[in-house]
Amino acid sequence: YWDSLSPDPSIPTGELVQAIKEFPGDFRQVWMEKGLKHFGSGWLWLFADSKRRLYIETTTNAMNPLIEGFYPLLVVDLWEHSYLYDYPADRKSYLLNLWTFLNWKKASEDFAKL
């Protein structure tokens, strides 16, 4: 989880940029919609399959894409304890602000290794 965050702003680079362009739909909009629609505790993931296609999905509790053979690139905590203090019952503001702290440098490096 902590590798998905960085205090240094970054953007996707390298091969990840092309994969995002090929993503079906508006990448950031799908990220927000999936994160907002998830009910209860869980996680918001960006992951890839063995053909290097990207997916944005949520999981509940301690589930993760590794179990299904996918390659996690980014993960965000959707449990209320992760944002309740700073964003009381406002997951949307939390996700919008957290976008600026996603570690795209690490995600890009990990994607290049697939």
N, C-alpha and C positions, 0 to 999 in steps of 0.2 A: 504494500500500500504506500509506504513512504517514498519509494522510488518513483511513484507516479506524480509526486509533487515536487516543486522547486521554487525557491524564492526568486530565482532569476528567470525573467520572462523568456520564453522561447517559442518557436514556431516549428511545425513539421518541416523536415528537410529530406533530401534524397528520394529514395524510392517510395517512402511513405506519402509524399506529396502526390505522386501519381495514383497511388492506391486510394487516397481520399477523393481525388477527382473522379475515379471510377466507381465510387461508392454510390449505391442507388439512393437518390434523394439528396436533400440538403443535409450535409454531415452534421453541422452544429445544431440544426433544428431537430434532427432525429435524436441526438445526444440529449437535448433538453427534454423532449417529449418522453423519451424512455425514462429518464430520471424523475420526471414529475409524475408519471402515471404509476410508478411502482408504489405499491402499498406495503407499509410496514418496514421492518428492518431488512437490510440487504445492501447490495453493491451494484454500481453502474460500471460496466466494463466496455473497453475497446479491445477486441481481440481479433486474431487472424486464424484462418484455417491453413491446411498444408499447401493450398494453391495460392496463398497470399491474398485471399479476399478478406476484406474487413467486415466486422460485425459489431454492432452496438446492442448490448442486451443487459438485462438486470438479472441478478440471482438473489435468492432469499437466504437469510441467515448465513451459514458458512459455506454455501455452495460456490463453485467457481468453474470457469471454462476449462481448466486443466483436466477436470474429471472426464470431460467429453473429448479430450485430445486436441483442444485448441491452444493457441499461444497468446496469453494475455500481454497487452501492451500498456494499457492504462486501467486504473480502477479508482473509483470514488466511493467513499462511504456514504450510504444513504440513511443510515441509522440516525434517528433524531439527536442522539447524544453528540453527534459530530457537528451539528450546527445550531442546536437549540439555544445555546447561550448567546451567540452572536446574531442569529436570525430566528427569533422566536416564531415557530410554526411557519417559516417562510423558506421552504426548500428552493423555490425559484431563485430568490436572491442569492442563496448559498451557492447554487449551481452556476449562476452567472458570474459571481465573483471568483469561484474556484477555477473557472475556465482559464483565468489569467495565470494560475499557478500550476497548470498541468505541465509535466515534464516532457515536452515534445522532443527534446534532445535525446533523452533516454529511449523514448518510444521509437524514434527514428532509428537509433542504433540497434535496438532489439529487432525491429522489422527487417533491417538490412541483413541480419544474421539468419533469417528464415530461409 
